[in-house]
Amino acid sequence: MQGSSVRPEEIALFDDLAARWWDPAGPMRPLHMMNPPRAAWVLERVARHFPGPVRVLDAGCGAGLLSESLARAGHEVLGLDAGAEVIAAAEAHAAGQGLALSYRNATAEALLAEGRKFPVITALEVLEHVAGPGEFIATLAALLEPGGLLFVSTMDRSRKSFLVAKLGAEYLLRMLPVGTHTWRQFVTPAELGGHCRAAGLRLCDTAGISFAPLAGGFRISRDTSVNYIAMAQAG
């Protein structure tokens, strides 16, 4: 797939993991642990802004962990990913569930060229994998309806994130396959705010997503130095 957001090596990496994406004890285990709090954070804010179900674009959806969570909450979801294998895994898992959920193997730029618009867009754990974060945010902003909401989660380029998310998660604890992340591609909250402003978005809310080993998962926190999630709104 071509487009400014696509890094072919990243697409290949995650396509290779597609077959085990839905295994909660497999290589995507951290995403399975992270998905409940981040989905709840998104759904709570969507409910504050919209009186009922809305159309949601889940950009960079992978095999559909978040997409299914949003669809189960009653929203009409389009999961979008440039990886053909992850989209195939997403479609296979969703089959027969009766959800208002569809998938497409394409890029955000392709949807923009078609003139598509959405009231809500999510792009969770995607920004650190794209070719140009600023350009990607601008593309997503252009896909938003007026007053629409954009949700982004990513990783802060901090000393703590290097120790915890790169060395710890990949090399020491083996929670993720080695090479899943490149620390220099992480995006600081200040940089995200700048990308949002440049794209005409107002950054409204930010929270940390912190590992809570005693609870067996992740929780929303005030610590944004490793994983964090943010909401921005179009004018």
C-alpha positions as CSV (number, residue, x, y, z in Angstrom):
1,M,0.0,0.0,0.0
2,Q,1.3,3.4,-0.8
3,G,0.8,6.6,1.1
4,S,2.6,9.0,3.4
5,S,1.7,7.1,6.6
6,V,2.9,3.7,5.5
7,R,6.2,2.2,6.5
8,P,6.4,-1.2,4.6
9,E,8.7,-2.8,7.3
10,E,6.2,-2.0,10.0
11,I,3.3,-3.5,8.0
12,A,5.3,-6.6,7.4
13,L,6.2,-6.9,11.1
14,F,2.6,-6.9,12.2
15,D,1.3,-9.0,9.3
16,D,3.7,-11.7,10.5
17,L,2.0,-11.6,13.9
18,A,-1.6,-11.7,12.5
19,A,-2.2,-15.4,13.1
20,R,-1.6,-15.1,16.8
21,W,-3.1,-11.6,17.3
22,W,-6.2,-12.8,19.1
23,D,-4.2,-15.1,21.5
24,P,-4.3,-13.3,24.8
25,A,-1.1,-15.1,25.8
26,G,0.6,-14.6,22.5
27,P,2.8,-11.8,21.1
28,M,0.0,-9.2,21.4
29,R,-0.5,-9.9,25.1
30,P,0.2,-6.3,26.1
31,L,-2.5,-5.0,23.7
32,H,-5.0,-7.5,25.2
33,M,-4.1,-6.2,28.6
34,M,-4.2,-2.5,27.5
35,N,-7.4,-2.7,25.5
36,P,-10.0,-2.6,28.3
37,P,-8.9,0.6,29.9
38,R,-8.1,2.4,26.7
39,A,-11.5,1.4,25.1
40,A,-13.4,2.5,28.2
41,W,-11.5,5.9,28.1
42,V,-12.6,6.4,24.5
43,L,-16.2,5.2,25.0
44,E,-16.7,7.4,28.0
45,R,-15.7,10.5,26.1
46,V,-17.6,9.6,22.9
47,A,-20.7,9.2,25.1
48,R,-20.2,12.7,26.5
49,H,-20.2,14.3,23.1
50,F,-22.7,12.3,21.1
51,P,-26.2,11.2,22.3
52,G,-26.2,7.8,20.6
53,P,-24.2,5.5,18.4
54,V,-21.8,7.1,15.9
55,R,-19.7,6.0,12.9
56,V,-16.1,5.3,14.0
57,L,-13.0,4.9,11.9
58,D,-10.4,2.8,13.7
59,A,-7.2,3.7,11.8
60,G,-4.4,1.2,12.1
61,C,-6.8,-1.3,13.6
62,G,-4.5,-4.4,13.3
63,A,-6.6,-7.5,13.8
64,G,-9.4,-5.6,15.5
65,L,-9.1,-5.6,19.3
66,L,-10.3,-2.0,19.7
67,S,-12.7,-2.2,16.7
68,E,-14.6,-5.1,18.2
69,S,-14.8,-3.3,21.6
70,L,-16.2,-0.2,20.0
71,A,-18.7,-2.2,17.9
72,R,-19.9,-4.2,20.9
73,A,-20.7,-0.8,22.6
74,G,-23.1,-0.1,19.7
75,H,-21.1,2.0,17.4
76,E,-20.7,1.4,13.6
77,V,-17.0,0.8,13.1
78,L,-14.8,0.7,10.0
79,G,-11.5,-0.9,10.9
80,L,-8.7,0.3,8.5
81,D,-5.2,-1.2,8.2
82,A,-2.6,-1.3,5.4
83,G,-1.7,-4.9,6.4
84,A,-3.6,-7.5,4.4
85,E,-2.9,-10.3,6.8
86,V,-4.1,-8.4,9.9
87,I,-7.3,-7.4,8.1
88,A,-7.9,-11.0,7.2
89,A,-7.4,-12.0,10.8
90,A,-9.8,-9.3,11.9
91,E,-12.5,-10.3,9.5
92,A,-12.2,-14.0,10.5
93,H,-12.5,-13.2,14.2
94,A,-15.5,-10.8,13.7
95,A,-17.4,-13.2,11.4
96,G,-20.7,-14.3,12.7
97,Q,-20.8,-12.0,15.7
98,G,-23.5,-9.7,14.3
99,L,-21.6,-6.5,14.9
100,A,-21.9,-3.3,13.0
101,L,-18.3,-3.8,12.0
102,S,-16.5,-3.9,8.7
103,Y,-12.8,-3.9,7.7
104,R,-10.8,-2.5,4.8
105,N,-7.2,-3.1,3.7
106,A,-6.3,0.5,2.8
107,T,-4.6,3.6,4.0
108,A,-6.1,6.7,5.6
109,E,-4.9,8.7,2.6
110,A,-7.0,6.4,0.3
111,L,-10.1,7.3,2.4
112,L,-9.3,11.0,2.3
113,A,-9.0,10.8,-1.5
114,E,-12.5,9.4,-1.6
115,G,-13.9,12.3,0.5
116,R,-14.8,10.2,3.5
117,K,-15.7,11.8,6.8
118,F,-16.2,10.4,10.3
119,P,-17.5,11.9,13.6
120,V,-15.0,9.8,15.6
121,I,-11.6,8.5,14.6
122,T,-9.3,6.3,16.7
123,A,-5.6,5.6,16.0
124,L,-4.3,3.7,19.1
125,E,-0.7,2.5,19.2
126,V,-0.2,3.6,15.6
127,L,1.6,7.0,15.6
128,E,5.0,5.5,16.6
129,H,4.8,3.2,13.5
130,V,4.0,5.7,10.7
131,A,6.4,7.4,8.4
132,G,5.4,11.0,9.3
133,P,3.4,11.5,12.6
134,G,2.6,15.1,11.7
135,E,1.4,14.2,8.3
136,F,-0.6,11.3,9.6
137,I,-2.4,13.5,12.2
138,A,-3.2,16.0,9.4
139,T,-4.7,13.2,7.3
140,L,-6.9,12.0,10.2
141,A,-7.9,15.6,11.0
142,A,-9.0,16.0,7.3
143,L,-11.1,12.9,7.7
144,L,-13.0,14.3,10.7
145,E,-16.4,15.9,10.5
146,P,-16.7,19.4,12.1
147,G,-16.7,19.0,15.8
148,G,-15.5,15.4,15.5
149,L,-13.2,13.6,17.9
150,L,-9.8,12.1,17.3
151,F,-8.3,9.6,19.8
152,V,-4.6,8.8,19.7
153,S,-2.5,6.6,22.0
154,T,1.2,6.3,21.6
155,M,4.5,6.2,23.6
156,D,6.5,9.1,25.0
157,R,10.1,9.4,23.9
158,S,11.4,9.6,27.4
159,R,14.2,7.9,29.3
160,K,11.6,5.9,31.2
161,S,9.9,4.6,28.1
162,F,13.3,3.5,26.7
163,L,13.9,1.5,29.9
164,V,10.4,0.2,30.4
165,A,8.8,-0.2,26.9
166,K,11.9,-1.0,24.9
167,L,14.5,-2.7,27.1
168,G,12.0,-4.1,29.7
169,A,9.1,-5.2,27.5
170,E,11.0,-6.5,24.6
171,Y,14.3,-7.7,25.9
172,L,13.9,-8.5,29.6
173,L,10.2,-9.5,30.1
174,R,9.7,-10.7,26.5
175,M,6.2,-9.2,26.6
176,L,6.6,-8.1,22.9
177,P,8.7,-9.5,20.1
178,V,12.1,-7.8,19.9
179,G,12.0,-5.0,17.3
180,T,8.3,-4.2,17.8
181,H,9.2,-0.6,18.7
182,T,11.9,1.9,17.7
183,W,12.4,4.3,20.5
184,R,13.4,7.3,18.4
185,Q,10.0,7.1,16.7
186,F,8.1,7.6,20.0
187,V,6.2,10.9,20.2
188,T,6.3,13.2,23.2
189,P,3.0,14.7,24.4
190,A,4.3,18.2,23.5
191,E,5.0,17.0,19.9
192,L,1.5,15.5,19.7
193,G,0.1,18.8,20.8
194,G,2.0,20.6,18.1
195,H,0.9,18.1,15.4
196,C,-2.7,18.6,16.5
197,R,-2.5,22.4,16.5
198,A,-0.9,22.3,13.0
199,A,-3.8,20.2,11.8
200,G,-6.4,22.5,13.2
201,L,-7.3,20.3,16.1
202,R,-7.7,21.3,19.8
203,L,-6.1,18.8,22.2
204,C,-8.7,18.4,24.9
205,D,-7.7,15.6,27.2
206,T,-4.6,13.5,27.9
207,A,-4.0,10.6,30.3
208,G,-1.3,8.0,31.0
209,I,-1.8,4.2,30.5
210,S,0.3,2.6,33.2
211,F,1.3,-1.0,33.7
212,A,-0.2,-2.3,36.9
213,P,1.4,-5.8,37.5
214,L,-0.5,-6.5,40.8
215,A,-3.8,-5.9,38.9
216,G,-2.6,-8.0,36.0
217,G,-3.0,-5.3,33.4
218,F,-3.0,-1.6,32.7
219,R,-4.8,1.3,34.2
220,I,-5.5,5.0,33.3
221,S,-3.1,7.2,35.3
222,R,-1.5,10.6,35.4
223,D,1.9,9.3,34.3
224,T,2.3,10.0,30.5
225,S,6.0,9.2,30.4
226,V,5.6,5.7,28.8
227,N,2.2,5.0,27.2
228,Y,-0.5,7.8,27.0
229,I,-3.8,8.4,25.3
230,A,-5.2,11.8,24.1
231,M,-8.4,13.2,22.7
232,A,-8.5,16.1,20.2
233,Q,-11.5,17.9,18.6
234,A,-12.0,19.4,15.2
235,G,-13.2,23.0,15.0
